[in-house]
């Protein structure tokens, strides 16, 4: 997610904004855009859709893939988080996840679960069950 300095309008990454605290000229960092998800059911529906050829591509090295996944999770966009979750869930069905992949998987899962809890006003267990059910419908 890109953030801009409210005083200078300079764009910086989320990580840089956290490191800086306040921007130049004591400007606050604000999101350059706020992703809109009209309905949490859209997110659950997205999780069960078939994979595209672009998502199927496995040619990236582990480090490139890890960096891409981390950037998507840090973006704050739930659809991007859901993409990471889907890909890692699929990968876990094909072979065991490594330590870093497992950490990203759990982070994405927790983010999605907490959003479902908030949006639907349900318990963590119910949200986890909804997420699991959406993934059961996933088409390879």
N, CA, C and O atoms as CSV, one atom per row, in Angstrom:
chain,resi,resn,atom,element,x,y,z
A,1,UNK,N,N,0.842,-1.168,0.000
A,1,UNK,CA,C,0.000,0.000,0.000
A,1,UNK,C,C,0.889,1.232,0.000
A,1,UNK,O,O,1.822,1.336,0.796
A,2,UNK,N,N,0.601,2.139,-0.873
A,2,UNK,CA,C,1.331,3.403,-0.931
A,2,UNK,C,C,0.619,4.433,-0.057
A,2,UNK,O,O,-0.609,4.525,-0.051
A,3,UNK,N,N,1.404,5.190,0.666
A,3,UNK,CA,C,0.882,6.254,1.511
A,3,UNK,C,C,1.479,7.574,1.052
A,3,UNK,O,O,2.597,7.607,0.537
A,4,UNK,N,N,0.742,8.658,1.234
A,4,UNK,CA,C,1.293,9.955,0.858
A,4,UNK,C,C,1.400,10.844,2.084
A,4,UNK,O,O,0.604,10.747,3.018
A,5,UNK,N,N,2.400,11.712,2.059
A,5,UNK,CA,C,2.633,12.681,3.121
A,5,UNK,C,C,1.622,13.811,2.952
A,5,UNK,O,O,1.527,14.398,1.874
A,6,UNK,N,N,0.872,14.120,3.998
A,6,UNK,CA,C,-0.180,15.137,3.896
A,6,UNK,C,C,0.372,16.546,3.660
A,6,UNK,O,O,-0.362,17.422,3.204
A,7,UNK,N,N,1.643,16.775,3.961
A,7,UNK,CA,C,2.230,18.105,3.739
A,7,UNK,C,C,2.905,18.212,2.373
A,7,UNK,O,O,2.685,19.172,1.633
A,8,UNK,N,N,3.738,17.203,2.045
A,8,UNK,CA,C,4.546,17.288,0.816
A,8,UNK,C,C,3.961,16.498,-0.349
A,8,UNK,O,O,4.423,16.641,-1.481
A,9,UNK,N,N,2.961,15.672,-0.094
A,9,UNK,CA,C,2.321,14.803,-1.101
A,9,UNK,C,C,3.273,13.727,-1.645
A,9,UNK,O,O,2.994,13.108,-2.672
A,10,UNK,N,N,4.380,13.512,-0.958
A,10,UNK,CA,C,5.354,12.486,-1.339
A,10,UNK,C,C,4.753,11.097,-1.086
A,10,UNK,O,O,4.160,10.867,-0.032
A,11,UNK,N,N,4.899,10.172,-2.038
A,11,UNK,CA,C,4.424,8.790,-1.891
A,11,UNK,C,C,5.530,7.923,-1.310
A,11,UNK,O,O,6.678,7.993,-1.748
A,12,UNK,N,N,5.179,7.102,-0.318
A,12,UNK,CA,C,6.131,6.166,0.281
A,12,UNK,C,C,5.427,4.833,0.501
A,12,UNK,O,O,4.198,4.756,0.478
A,13,UNK,N,N,6.213,3.790,0.715
A,13,UNK,CA,C,5.643,2.469,0.999
A,13,UNK,C,C,5.159,2.430,2.444
A,13,UNK,O,O,5.524,3.276,3.260
A,14,UNK,N,N,4.346,1.450,2.739
A,14,UNK,CA,C,3.841,1.264,4.097
A,14,UNK,C,C,4.997,1.061,5.071
A,14,UNK,O,O,5.013,1.638,6.158
A,15,UNK,N,N,5.961,0.237,4.671
A,15,UNK,CA,C,7.114,-0.053,5.533
A,15,UNK,C,C,7.883,1.225,5.832
A,15,UNK,O,O,8.279,1.455,6.975
A,16,UNK,N,N,8.101,2.061,4.816
A,16,UNK,CA,C,8.826,3.306,5.015
A,16,UNK,C,C,8.065,4.251,5.947
A,16,UNK,O,O,8.673,4.924,6.779
A,17,UNK,N,N,6.753,4.302,5.811
A,17,UNK,CA,C,5.935,5.168,6.665
A,17,UNK,C,C,6.029,4.732,8.131
A,17,UNK,O,O,6.091,5.565,9.035
A,18,UNK,N,N,6.038,3.429,8.346
A,18,UNK,CA,C,6.168,2.920,9.713
A,18,UNK,C,C,7.537,3.279,10.282
A,18,UNK,O,O,7.642,3.680,11.441
A,19,UNK,N,N,8.574,3.137,9.479
A,19,UNK,CA,C,9.928,3.484,9.925
A,19,UNK,C,C,10.041,4.977,10.241
A,19,UNK,O,O,10.640,5.353,11.248
A,20,UNK,N,N,9.468,5.829,9.385
A,20,UNK,CA,C,9.584,7.277,9.547
A,20,UNK,C,C,8.736,7.821,10.692
A,20,UNK,O,O,9.145,8.761,11.374
A,21,UNK,N,N,7.576,7.245,10.905
A,21,UNK,CA,C,6.650,7.799,11.888
A,21,UNK,C,C,5.937,9.007,11.295
A,21,UNK,O,O,4.847,8.876,10.739
A,22,UNK,N,N,6.541,10.167,11.410
A,22,UNK,CA,C,6.013,11.374,10.767
A,22,UNK,C,C,6.807,11.638,9.500
A,22,UNK,O,O,8.003,11.351,9.439
A,23,UNK,N,N,6.149,12.183,8.495
A,23,UNK,CA,C,6.822,12.501,7.244
A,23,UNK,C,C,7.571,13.818,7.324
A,23,UNK,O,O,7.608,14.474,8.365
A,24,UNK,N,N,8.164,14.186,6.204
A,24,UNK,CA,C,8.875,15.463,6.117
A,24,UNK,C,C,7.905,16.596,6.464
A,24,UNK,O,O,6.711,16.520,6.174
A,25,UNK,N,N,8.432,17.620,7.074
A,25,UNK,CA,C,7.650,18.776,7.507
A,25,UNK,C,C,6.525,18.368,8.460
A,25,UNK,O,O,5.492,19.032,8.543
A,26,UNK,N,N,6.747,17.255,9.183
A,26,UNK,CA,C,5.800,16.731,10.182
A,26,UNK,C,C,4.434,16.398,9.575
A,26,UNK,O,O,3.403,16.537,10.233
A,27,UNK,N,N,4.440,15.965,8.329
A,27,UNK,CA,C,3.199,15.571,7.668
A,27,UNK,C,C,2.782,14.171,8.086
A,27,UNK,O,O,3.627,13.324,8.374
A,28,UNK,N,N,1.493,13.935,8.118
A,28,UNK,CA,C,0.964,12.618,8.433
A,28,UNK,C,C,0.914,11.772,7.169
A,28,UNK,O,O,0.706,12.300,6.077
A,29,UNK,N,N,1.103,10.459,7.309
A,29,UNK,CA,C,0.984,9.554,6.176
A,29,UNK,C,C,-0.466,9.081,6.073
A,29,UNK,O,O,-1.046,8.608,7.051
A,30,UNK,N,N,-1.034,9.211,4.896
A,30,UNK,CA,C,-2.416,8.816,4.624
A,30,UNK,C,C,-2.423,7.854,3.439
A,30,UNK,O,O,-1.579,7.962,2.550
A,31,UNK,N,N,-3.372,6.912,3.419
A,31,UNK,CA,C,-3.435,5.988,2.282
A,31,UNK,C,C,-3.726,6.732,0.986
A,31,UNK,O,O,-4.519,7.672,0.962
A,32,UNK,N,N,-3.072,6.297,-0.097
A,32,UNK,CA,C,-3.322,6.918,-1.393
A,32,UNK,C,C,-4.693,6.509,-1.932
A,32,UNK,O,O,-5.296,7.234,-2.723
A,33,UNK,N,N,-5.178,5.349,-1.503
A,33,UNK,CA,C,-6.531,4.915,-1.834
A,33,UNK,C,C,-6.988,3.938,-0.760
A,33,UNK,O,O,-6.173,3.318,-0.077
A,34,UNK,N,N,-8.286,3.814,-0.623
A,34,UNK,CA,C,-8.840,2.861,0.330
A,34,UNK,C,C,-9.633,1.849,-0.476
A,34,UNK,O,O,-10.643,2.197,-1.087
A,35,UNK,N,N,-9.178,0.580,-0.486
A,35,UNK,CA,C,-9.890,-0.429,-1.266
A,35,UNK,C,C,-11.320,-0.617,-0.737
A,35,UNK,O,O,-11.553,-0.619,0.471
A,36,UNK,N,N,-12.249,-0.773,-1.650
A,36,UNK,CA,C,-13.645,-0.930,-1.260
A,36,UNK,C,C,-14.091,-2.352,-1.578
A,36,UNK,O,O,-13.985,-2.822,-2.711
A,37,UNK,N,N,-14.582,-3.005,-0.566
A,37,UNK,CA,C,-15.170,-4.326,-0.726
A,37,UNK,C,C,-16.625,-4.183,-0.279
A,37,UNK,O,O,-16.900,-4.022,0.911
A,38,UNK,N,N,-17.530,-4.239,-1.209
A,38,UNK,CA,C,-18.929,-3.953,-0.911
A,38,UNK,C,C,-19.567,-5.005,-0.008
A,38,UNK,O,O,-20.489,-4.709,0.751
A,39,UNK,N,N,-19.071,-6.220,-0.098
A,39,UNK,CA,C,-19.730,-7.290,0.621
A,39,UNK,C,C,-18.706,-8.380,0.922
A,39,UNK,O,O,-17.958,-8.785,0.033
A,40,UNK,N,N,-18.665,-8.849,2.142
A,40,UNK,CA,C,-17.699,-9.884,2.520
A,40,UNK,C,C,-17.973,-11.180,1.759
A,40,UNK,O,O,-17.068,-11.996,1.582
A,41,UNK,N,N,-19.202,-11.372,1.312
A,41,UNK,CA,C,-19.536,-12.571,0.535
A,41,UNK,C,C,-18.796,-12.582,-0.803
A,41,UNK,O,O,-18.507,-13.649,-1.345
A,42,UNK,N,N,-18.487,-11.386,-1.341
A,42,UNK,CA,C,-17.685,-11.314,-2.570
A,42,UNK,C,C,-16.311,-11.933,-2.336
A,42,UNK,O,O,-15.766,-12.613,-3.206
A,43,UNK,N,N,-15.766,-11.692,-1.163
A,43,UNK,CA,C,-14.458,-12.242,-0.815
A,43,UNK,C,C,-14.524,-13.767,-0.737
A,43,UNK,O,O,-13.654,-14.457,-1.268
A,44,UNK,N,N,-15.549,-14.286,-0.079
A,44,UNK,CA,C,-15.700,-15.734,0.042
A,44,UNK,C,C,-15.937,-16.370,-1.327
A,44,UNK,O,O,-15.436,-17.460,-1.605
A,45,UNK,N,N,-16.700,-15.689,-2.176
A,45,UNK,CA,C,-16.938,-16.187,-3.533
A,45,UNK,C,C,-15.638,-16.220,-4.331
A,45,UNK,O,O,-15.375,-17.169,-5.070
A,46,UNK,N,N,-14.826,-15.169,-4.174
A,46,UNK,CA,C,-13.543,-15.099,-4.871
A,46,UNK,C,C,-12.659,-16.293,-4.500
A,46,UNK,O,O,-11.971,-16.849,-5.356
A,47,UNK,N,N,-12.680,-16.678,-3.236
A,47,UNK,CA,C,-11.824,-17.776,-2.777
A,47,UNK,C,C,-12.138,-19.097,-3.462
A,47,UNK,O,O,-11.248,-19.928,-3.642
A,48,UNK,N,N,-13.395,-19.297,-3.846
A,48,UNK,CA,C,-13.773,-20.580,-4.442
A,48,UNK,C,C,-13.698,-20.604,-5.965
A,48,UNK,O,O,-14.014,-21.623,-6.580
A,49,UNK,N,N,-13.281,-19.487,-6.586
A,49,UNK,CA,C,-13.179,-19.446,-8.050
A,49,UNK,C,C,-11.995,-20.271,-8.550
A,49,UNK,O,O,-11.065,-20.570,-7.801
A,50,UNK,N,N,-12.052,-20.629,-9.825
A,50,UNK,CA,C,-10.971,-21.390,-10.455
A,50,UNK,C,C,-9.722,-20.515,-10.599
A,50,UNK,O,O,-9.804,-19.290,-10.679
A,51,UNK,N,N,-8.586,-21.170,-10.630
A,51,UNK,CA,C,-7.320,-20.472,-10.809
A,51,UNK,C,C,-7.129,-20.075,-12.270
A,51,UNK,O,O,-7.518,-20.802,-13.184
A,52,UNK,N,N,-6.521,-18.907,-12.471
A,52,UNK,CA,C,-6.194,-18.469,-13.820
A,52,UNK,C,C,-4.793,-18.960,-14.159
A,52,UNK,O,O,-4.061,-19.424,-13.285
A,53,UNK,N,N,-4.427,-18.855,-15.422
A,53,UNK,CA,C,-3.086,-19.275,-15.835
A,53,UNK,C,C,-2.002,-18.468,-15.139
A,53,UNK,O,O,-0.950,-19.003,-14.790
A,54,UNK,N,N,-2.259,-17.178,-14.938
A,54,UNK,CA,C,-1.266,-16.325,-14.275
A,54,UNK,C,C,-1.029,-16.795,-12.846
A,54,UNK,O,O,0.102,-16.767,-12.361
A,55,UNK,N,N,-2.086,-17.225,-12.174
A,55,UNK,CA,C,-1.940,-17.717,-10.802
A,55,UNK,C,C,-1.246,-19.070,-10.773
A,55,UNK,O,O,-0.586,-19.415,-9.793
A,56,UNK,N,N,-1.391,-19.818,-11.824
A,56,UNK,CA,C,-0.783,-21.143,-11.893
A,56,UNK,C,C,0.732,-21.077,-12.033
A,56,UNK,O,O,1.430,-22.028,-11.683
A,57,UNK,N,N,1.242,-19.959,-12.543
A,57,UNK,CA,C,2.663,-19.839,-12.837
A,57,UNK,C,C,3.505,-20.034,-11.587
A,57,UNK,O,O,3.292,-19.364,-10.576
A,58,UNK,N,N,4.448,-20.938,-11.655
A,58,UNK,CA,C,5.312,-21.251,-10.525
A,58,UNK,C,C,6.771,-20.972,-10.852
A,58,UNK,O,O,7.662,-21.469,-10.163
A,59,UNK,N,N,7.026,-20.195,-11.879
A,59,UNK,CA,C,8.396,-20.019,-12.345
A,59,UNK,C,C,9.221,-19.077,-11.476
A,59,UNK,O,O,10.444,-19.041,-11.614
A,60,UNK,N,N,8.596,-18.320,-10.594
A,60,UNK,CA,C,9.341,-17.396,-9.746
A,60,UNK,C,C,10.146,-18.163,-8.705
A,60,UNK,O,O,9.751,-19.243,-8.265
A,61,UNK,N,N,11.275,-17.587,-8.321
A,61,UNK,CA,C,12.059,-18.196,-7.256
A,61,UNK,C,C,11.326,-18.007,-5.936
A,61,UNK,O,O,10.403,-17.198,-5.841
A,62,UNK,N,N,11.739,-18.754,-4.919
A,62,UNK,CA,C,11.102,-18.656,-3.616
A,62,UNK,C,C,11.153,-17.226,-3.085
A,62,UNK,O,O,10.158,-16.718,-2.569
A,63,UNK,N,N,12.307,-16.578,-3.208
A,63,UNK,CA,C,12.465,-15.225,-2.668
A,63,UNK,C,C,11.575,-14.215,-3.382
A,63,UNK,O,O,10.998,-13.338,-2.739
A,64,UNK,N,N,11.454,-14.328,-4.710
A,64,UNK,CA,C,10.570,-13.434,-5.466
A,64,UNK,C,C,9.112,-13.655,-5.059
A,64,UNK,O,O,8.358,-12.704,-4.854
A,65,UNK,N,N,8.739,-14.919,-4.948
A,65,UNK,CA,C,7.369,-15.270,-4.579
A,65,UNK,C,C,7.060,-14.779,-3.157
A,65,UNK,O,O,5.994,-14.216,-2.910
A,66,UNK,N,N,7.988,-14.994,-2.239
A,66,UNK,CA,C,7.806,-14.559,-0.855
A,66,UNK,C,C,7.621,-13.044,-0.789
A,66,UNK,O,O,6.724,-12.556,-0.102
A,67,UNK,N,N,8.464,-12.305,-1.500
A,67,UNK,CA,C,8.388,-10.841,-1.502
A,67,UNK,C,C,7.038,-10.375,-2.081
A,67,UNK,O,O,6.411,-9.462,-1.545
A,68,UNK,N,N,6.598,-11.015,-3.188
A,68,UNK,CA,C,5.303,-10.680,-3.795
A,68,UNK,C,C,4.163,-10.925,-2.812
A,68,UNK,O,O,3.286,-10.077,-2.646
A,69,UNK,N,N,4.178,-12.087,-2.163
A,69,UNK,CA,C,3.129,-12.436,-1.212
A,69,UNK,C,C,3.124,-11.462,-0.035
A,69,UNK,O,O,2.062,-11.019,0.402
A,70,UNK,N,N,4.290,-11.135,0.470
A,70,UNK,CA,C,4.393,-10.212,1.595
A,70,UNK,C,C,3.865,-8.828,1.215
A,70,UNK,O,O,3.153,-8.197,1.997
A,71,UNK,N,N,4.212,-8.360,0.024
A,71,UNK,CA,C,3.711,-7.065,-0.456
A,71,UNK,C,C,2.188,-7.065,-0.561
A,71,UNK,O,O,1.539,-6.081,-0.207
A,72,UNK,N,N,1.625,-8.162,-1.045
A,72,UNK,CA,C,0.170,-8.254,-1.171
A,72,UNK,C,C,-0.503,-8.227,0.201
A,72,UNK,O,O,-1.531,-7.575,0.379
A,73,UNK,N,N,0.074,-8.928,1.159
A,73,UNK,CA,C,-0.499,-8.941,2.505
A,73,UNK,C,C,-0.408,-7.553,3.129
A,73,UNK,O,O,-1.352,-7.099,3.777
A,74,UNK,N,N,0.716,-6.883,2.939
A,74,UNK,CA,C,0.914,-5.559,3.525
A,74,UNK,C,C,0.135,-4.466,2.799
A,74,UNK,O,O,0.037,-3.346,3.301
A,75,UNK,N,N,-0.419,-4.770,1.632
A,75,UNK,CA,C,-1.143,-3.759,0.862
A,75,UNK,C,C,-2.418,-3.302,1.558
A,75,UNK,O,O,-2.878,-2.181,1.338
A,76,UNK,N,N,-2.985,-4.153,2.388
A,76,UNK,CA,C,-4.246,-3.807,3.040
A,76,UNK,C,C,-5.463,-4.122,2.198
A,76,UNK,O,O,-6.589,-3.936,2.658
A,77,UNK,N,N,-5.270,-4.592,0.984
A,77,UNK,CA,C,-6.356,-4.944,0.079
A,77,UNK,C,C,-6.761,-6.397,0.345
A,77,UNK,O,O,-5.961,-7.313,0.151
A,78,UNK,N,N,-7.994,-6.603,0.787
A,78,UNK,CA,C,-8.438,-7.955,1.152
A,78,UNK,C,C,-8.414,-8.932,-0.013
A,78,UNK,O,O,-8.169,-10.122,0.181
A,79,UNK,N,N,-8.664,-8.448,-1.203
A,79,UNK,CA,C,-8.611,-9.338,-2.369
A,79,UNK,C,C,-7.182,-9.829,-2.582
A,79,UNK,O,O,-6.974,-10.995,-2.916
A,80,UNK,N,N,-6.203,-8.960,-2.393
A,80,UNK,CA,C,-4.801,-9.366,-2.518
A,80,UNK,C,C,-4.438,-10.374,-1.430
A,80,UNK,O,O,-3.726,-11.343,-1.691
A,81,UNK,N,N,-4.922,-10.147,-0.219
A,81,UNK,CA,C,-4.689,-11.091,0.883
A,81,UNK,C,C,-5.338,-12.430,0.549
A,81,UNK,O,O,-4.756,-13.488,0.786
A,82,UNK,N,N,-6.550,-12.375,-0.003
A,82,UNK,CA,C,-7.257,-13.605,-0.385
A,82,UNK,C,C,-6.502,-14.357,-1.477
A,82,UNK,O,O,-6.465,-15.587,-1.462
A,83,UNK,N,N,-5.899,-13.638,-2.422
A,83,UNK,CA,C,-5.106,-14.293,-3.463
A,83,UNK,C,C,-3.940,-15.064,-2.854
A,83,UNK,O,O,-3.677,-16.206,-3.231
A,84,UNK,N,N,-3.248,-14.437,-1.918
A,84,UNK,CA,C,-2.121,-15.101,-1.248
A,84,UNK,C,C,-2.627,-16.338,-0.512
A,84,UNK,O,O,-2.027,-17.409,-0.593
A,85,UNK,N,N,-3.722,-16.182,0.198
A,85,UNK,CA,C,-4.279,-17.305,0.956
A,85,UNK,C,C,-4.646,-18.463,0.032
A,85,UNK,O,O,-4.322,-19.616,0.320
A,86,UNK,N,N,-5.321,-18.157,-1.078
A,86,UNK,CA,C,-5.705,-19.202,-2.041
A,86,UNK,C,C,-4.485,-19.935,-2.581
A,86,UNK,O,O,-4.446,-21.165,-2.612
A,87,UNK,N,N,-3.484,-19.156,-3.009
A,87,UNK,CA,C,-2.297,-19.763,-3.604
A,87,UNK,C,C,-1.550,-20.643,-2.599
A,87,UNK,O,O,-1.108,-21.743,-2.934
A,88,UNK,N,N,-1.414,-20.151,-1.370
A,88,UNK,CA,C,-0.709,-20.940,-0.363
A,88,UNK,C,C,-1.528,-22.149,0.090
A,88,UNK,O,O,-0.968,-23.197,0.413
A,89,UNK,N,N,-2.838,-22.002,0.114
A,89,UNK,CA,C,-3.702,-23.137,0.448
A,89,UNK,C,C,-3.558,-24.224,-0.610
A,89,UNK,O,O,-3.436,-25.407,-0.291
A,90,UNK,N,N,-3.575,-23.812,-1.857
A,90,UNK,CA,C,-3.412,-24.766,-2.965
A,90,UNK,C,C,-2.050,-25.440,-2.900
A,90,UNK,O,O,-1.932,-26.654,-3.062
A,91,UNK,N,N,-1.015,-24.622,-2.659
A,91,UNK,CA,C,0.346,-25.159,-2.560
A,91,UNK,C,C,0.446,-26.179,-1.420
A,91,UNK,O,O,1.128,-27.195,-1.547
A,92,UNK,N,N,-0.244,-25.897,-0.300
A,92,UNK,CA,C,-0.188,-26.807,0.850
A,92,UNK,C,C,-0.858,-28.141,0.547
A,92,UNK,O,O,-0.532,-29.156,1.162
A,93,UNK,N,N,-1.801,-28.141,-0.407
A,93,UNK,CA,C,-2.453,-29.394,-0.796
A,93,UNK,C,C,-1.551,-30.239,-1.695
A,93,UNK,O,O,-1.689,-31.460,-1.760
A,94,UNK,N,N,-0.625,-29.569,-2.386
A,94,UNK,CA,C,0.266,-30.272,-3.299
A,94,UNK,C,C,1.539,-30.765,-2.609
A,94,UNK,O,O,2.058,-31.836,-2.925
A,95,UNK,N,N,2.036,-29.954,-1.651
A,95,UNK,CA,C,3.230,-30.337,-0.896
A,95,UNK,C,C,3.264,-29.515,0.390
A,95,UNK,O,O,2.640,-28.457,0.467
A,96,UNK,N,N,3.989,-29.996,1.401
A,96,UNK,CA,C,4.048,-29.256,2.669
A,96,UNK,C,C,4.677,-27.871,2.476
A,96,UNK,O,O,5.617,-27.701,1.699
A,97,UNK,N,N,4.138,-26.896,3.198
A,97,UNK,CA,C,4.658,-25.532,3.118
A,97,UNK,C,C,5.924,-25.403,3.957
A,97,UNK,O,O,6.060,-26.031,5.007
A,98,UNK,N,N,6.843,-24.577,3.474
A,98,UNK,CA,C,8.027,-24.257,4.244
A,98,UNK,C,C,7.673,-23.309,5.381
A,98,UNK,O,O,6.532,-22.858,5.480
A,99,UNK,N,N,8.630,-23.008,6.228
A,99,UNK,CA,C,8.398,-22.169,7.405
A,99,UNK,C,C,7.878,-20.784,7.042
A,99,UNK,O,O,6.897,-20.322,7.624
A,100,UNK,N,N,8.517,-20.121,6.096
A,100,UNK,CA,C,8.090,-18.765,5.725
A,100,UNK,C,C,6.739,-18.776,5.024
A,100,UNK,O,O,5.901,-17.913,5.285
A,101,UNK,N,N,6.516,-19.740,4.139
A,101,UNK,CA,C,5.213,-19.851,3.482
A,101,UNK,C,C,4.116,-20.118,4.503
A,101,UNK,O,O,3.026,-19.553,4.417
A,102,UNK,N,N,4.410,-20.986,5.472
A,102,UNK,CA,C,3.436,-21.306,6.510
A,102,UNK,C,C,3.101,-20.055,7.334
A,102,UNK,O,O,1.946,-19.842,7.704
A,103,UNK,N,N,4.103,-19.242,7.612
A,103,UNK,CA,C,3.889,-18.002,8.357
A,103,UNK,C,C,2.996,-17.038,7.568
A,103,UNK,O,O,2.079,-16.437,8.128
A,104,UNK,N,N,3.269,-16.895,6.264
A,104,UNK,CA,C,2.430,-16.039,5.412
A,104,UNK,C,C,1.002,-16.576,5.323
A,104,UNK,O,O,0.040,-15.809,5.352
A,105,UNK,N,N,0.875,-17.883,5.217
A,105,UNK,CA,C,-0.432,-18.536,5.146
A,105,UNK,C,C,-1.243,-18.226,6.408
A,105,UNK,O,O,-2.413,-17.850,6.323
A,106,UNK,N,N,-0.619,-18.385,7.568
A,106,UNK,CA,C,-1.310,-18.132,8.826
A,106,UNK,C,C,-1.672,-16.656,8.989
A,106,UNK,O,O,-2.741,-16.332,9.508
A,107,UNK,N,N,-0.792,-15.766,8.550
A,107,UNK,CA,C,-1.069,-14.330,8.618
A,107,UNK,C,C,-2.270,-13.986,7.744
A,107,UNK,O,O,-3.182,-13.286,8.183
A,108,UNK,N,N,-2.268,-14.478,6.505
A,108,UNK,CA,C,-3.384,-14.212,5.584
A,108,UNK,C,C,-4.677,-14.804,6.136
A,108,UNK,O,O,-5.731,-14.171,6.070
A,109,UNK,N,N,-4.598,-15.996,6.669
A,109,UNK,CA,C,-5.778,-16.657,7.239
A,109,UNK,C,C,-6.349,-15.836,8.396
A,109,UNK,O,O,-7.562,-15.651,8.497
A,110,UNK,N,N,-5.471,-15.350,9.262
A,110,UNK,CA,C,-5.925,-14.569,10.412
A,110,UNK,C,C,-6.552,-13.240,9.977
A,110,UNK,O,O,-7.567,-12.817,10.532
A,111,UNK,N,N,-5.946,-12.587,8.985
A,111,UNK,CA,C,-6.512,-11.334,8.470
A,111,UNK,C,C,-7.904,-11.552,7.889
A,111,UNK,O,O,-8.828,-10.787,8.167
A,112,UNK,N,N,-8.046,-12.598,7.082
A,112,UNK,CA,C,-9.344,-12.880,6.470
A,112,UNK,C,C,-10.379,-13.258,7.529
A,112,UNK,O,O,-11.526,-12.816,7.466
A,113,UNK,N,N,-9.976,-14.069,8.491
A,113,UNK,CA,C,-10.887,-14.477,9.561
A,113,UNK,C,C,-11.363,-13.272,10.352
A,113,UNK,O,O,-12.553,-13.150,10.643
A,114,UNK,N,N,-10.443,-12.379,10.705
A,114,UNK,CA,C,-10.844,-11.208,11.494
A,114,UNK,C,C,-11.776,-10.288,10.705
A,114,UNK,O,O,-12.674,-9.680,11.288
A,115,UNK,N,N,-11.578,-10.176,9.394
A,115,UNK,CA,C,-12.471,-9.363,8.571
A,115,UNK,C,C,-13.867,-9.984,8.501
A,115,UNK,O,O,-14.870,-9.272,8.553
A,116,UNK,N,N,-13.927,-11.299,8.384
A,116,UNK,CA,C,-15.221,-11.987,8.341
A,116,UNK,C,C,-15.942,-11.814,9.678
A,116,UNK,O,O,-17.147,-11.567,9.707
A,117,UNK,N,N,-15.199,-11.946,10.795
A,117,UNK,CA,C,-15.782,-11.759,12.129
A,117,UNK,C,C,-16.400,-10.369,12.238
A,117,UNK,O,O,-17.534,-10.217,12.692
A,118,UNK,N,N,-15.651,-9.367,11.819
A,118,UNK,CA,C,-16.127,-7.986,11.910
A,118,UNK,C,C,-17.324,-7.741,10.990
A,118,UNK,O,O,-18.312,-7.134,11.406
A,119,UNK,N,N,-17.241,-8.207,9.753
A,119,UNK,CA,C,-18.291,-7.932,8.763
A,119,UNK,C,C,-19.596,-8.662,9.070
A,119,UNK,O,O,-20.681,-8.118,8.867
A,120,UNK,N,N,-19.485,-9.880,9.555
A,120,UNK,CA,C,-20.687,-10.700,9.773
A,120,UNK,C,C,-21.138,-10.716,11.232
A,120,UNK,O,O,-22.205,-11.238,11.552
A,121,UNK,N,N,-20.307,-10.131,12.128
A,121,UNK,CA,C,-20.610,-10.109,13.557
A,121,UNK,C,C,-20.815,-11.533,14.098
A,121,UNK,O,O,-21.829,-11.840,14.724
A,122,UNK,N,N,-19.820,-12.385,13.837
A,122,UNK,CA,C,-19.858,-13.777,14.277
A,122,UNK,C,C,-18.588,-14.089,15.054
A,122,UNK,O,O,-17.700,-13.243,15.162
A,123,UNK,N,N,-18.499,-15.296,15.595
A,123,UNK,CA,C,-17.324,-15.693,16.382
A,123,UNK,C,C,-16.175,-16.106,15.455
A,123,UNK,O,O,-16.372,-16.335,14.262
A,124,UNK,N,N,-14.977,-16.194,16.031
A,124,UNK,CA,C,-13.807,-16.649,15.271
A,124,UNK,C,C,-14.027,-18.046,14.697
A,124,UNK,O,O,-13.662,-18.324,13.555
A,125,UNK,N,N,-14.621,-18.913,15.496
A,125,UNK,CA,C,-14.838,-20.296,15.055
A,125,UNK,C,C,-15.777,-20.351,13.857
A,125,UNK,O,O,-15.544,-21.104,12.911
A,126,UNK,N,N,-16.842,-19.548,13.901
A,126,UNK,CA,C,-17.782,-19.514,12.781
A,126,UNK,C,C,-17.118,-18.935,11.529
A,126,UNK,O,O,-17.346,-19.416,10.419
A,127,UNK,N,N,-16.304,-17.907,11.716
A,127,UNK,CA,C,-15.606,-17.293,10.575
A,127,UNK,C,C,-14.606,-18.265,9.968
A,127,UNK,O,O,-14.490,-18.362,8.746
A,128,UNK,N,N,-13.885,-18.981,10.817
A,128,UNK,CA,C,-12.925,-19.972,10.334
A,128,UNK,C,C,-13.645,-21.064,9.545
A,128,UNK,O,O,-13.158,-21.520,8.511
A,129,UNK,N,N,-14.805,-21.474,10.044
A,129,UNK,CA,C,-15.593,-22.499,9.343
A,129,UNK,C,C,-16.044,-21.988,7.970
A,129,UNK,O,O,-15.992,-22.727,6.987
A,130,UNK,N,N,-16.487,-20.722,7.901
A,130,UNK,CA,C,-16.899,-20.132,6.619
A,130,UNK,C,C,-15.728,-20.092,5.636
A,130,UNK,O,O,-15.888,-20.386,4.451
A,131,UNK,N,N,-14.556,-19.725,6.141
A,131,UNK,CA,C,-13.360,-19.663,5.305
A,131,UNK,C,C,-12.995,-21.052,4.797
A,131,UNK,O,O,-12.669,-21.226,3.622
A,132,UNK,N,N,-13.050,-22.029,5.679
A,132,UNK,CA,C,-12.744,-23.413,5.288
A,132,UNK,C,C,-13.731,-23.927,4.240
A,132,UNK,O,O,-13.342,-24.602,3.288
A,133,UNK,N,N,-15.007,-23.601,4.425
A,133,UNK,CA,C,-16.025,-24.028,3.464
A,133,UNK,C,C,-15.804,-23.384,2.099
A,133,UNK,O,O,-15.988,-24.031,1.068
A,134,UNK,N,N,-15.412,-22.120,2.091
A,134,UNK,CA,C,-15.126,-21.442,0.820
A,134,UNK,C,C,-13.950,-22.114,0.118
A,134,UNK,O,O,-13.944,-22.241,-1.106
A,135,UNK,N,N,-12.961,-22.542,0.888
A,135,UNK,CA,C,-11.788,-23.177,0.294
A,135,UNK,C,C,-12.091,-24.601,-0.176
A,135,UNK,O,O,-11.455,-25.093,-1.108
A,136,UNK,N,N,-13.059,-25.266,0.463
A,136,UNK,CA,C,-13.446,-26.611,0.011
A,136,UNK,C,C,-14.026,-26.558,-1.391
A,136,UNK,O,O,-13.877,-27.503,-2.166
A,137,UNK,N,N,-14.685,-25.460,-1.717
A,137,UNK,CA,C,-15.310,-25.290,-3.032
A,137,UNK,C,C,-14.319,-24.875,-4.103
A,137,UNK,O,O,-14.667,-24.794,-5.281
A,138,UNK,N,N,-13.068,-24.608,-3.691
A,138,UNK,CA,C,-12.050,-24.107,-4.616
A,138,UNK,C,C,-11.859,-25.109,-5.761
A,138,UNK,O,O,-11.745,-26.315,-5.545
A,139,UNK,N,N,-11.829,-24.579,-6.961
A,139,UNK,CA,C,-11.647,-25.390,-8.159
A,139,UNK,C,C,-10.202,-25.247,-8.615
A,139,UNK,O,O,-9.700,-24.129,-8.737
A,140,UNK,N,N,-9.533,-26.355,-8.866
A,140,UNK,CA,C,-8.160,-26.310,-9.348
A,140,UNK,C,C,-8.222,-26.143,-10.834
A,140,UNK,O,O,-7.183,-26.076,-11.492
